[in-house]
């Protein structure tokens, strides 16, 4: 296990575009970029987009003239000056194109494409769920290149919101890892614990509370390792390691956790190789935390 203080790679925490946030309210400059013959538009529909599957997965973008009608969201510009936008709407028909979303594609795409799709899906989900002013119910209008919605009645500006969630790998004194299954999951799935941060709570407090609530044990030495957006629909996952504090006997809450246990490295490898356990796929921060503890990729043939 590495001694580095941060996770080296997170599938959805990548992206090499300059977001150029200072341009989002410059309508004239945005109009110029939209007319730029190099401009590209990523179309998203219900969390999916078009992708070319050969030789490596790559997003298919279209020229602004070929994008469906709708408010364009400015995502940023590449080092060569090419501006990128996104639009929500029906996916165009492109011969040979596949369709996919972040769960399937996020870990397979290039840094740029992963960042583009993550940004676009996050905005699409926010716009779909926040069409009306929470104060007066008036339908809001898009502003700031898709990063603000404004109420025309009271002038209020509404910004994308994130739900912070902690996800933690808990180890006992024998360096076994705690893996669990939610009642809605298939019987072979296992992952680490996670939960949303409550109002007035620090991240470290949330880690301790969620572990206590879900499996009935205490933790100490809570160590932050990294974060990645999870716009499914609007979370920010904050990853931690923590040490068991006290007895290792688990008391499951039954509502969020239906099965849990401690696994050493050899035990986990055997369970994965036999198909008894399926662990998270590379797109999730859970997989990166587990692999950091394990010391490398798990030898699995399936993932969720």
PyMOL commands that set and color helices and strands:
alter all, ss='L'
color gray80, all
select helices_A, chain A and resi 21-23+27-35+64-66+102-105+111-129+144-146+203-215+265-274+285-294
alter helices_A, ss='H'
color red, helices_A
select strands_A, chain A and resi 40-44+48-52+58-59+73-77+83-88+98-101+140-143+148-151+157-159+163-171+177-181+193-196+218-230+235-245+259-263
alter strands_A, ss='S'
color yellow, strands_A
deselect
rebuild
show_as cartoon
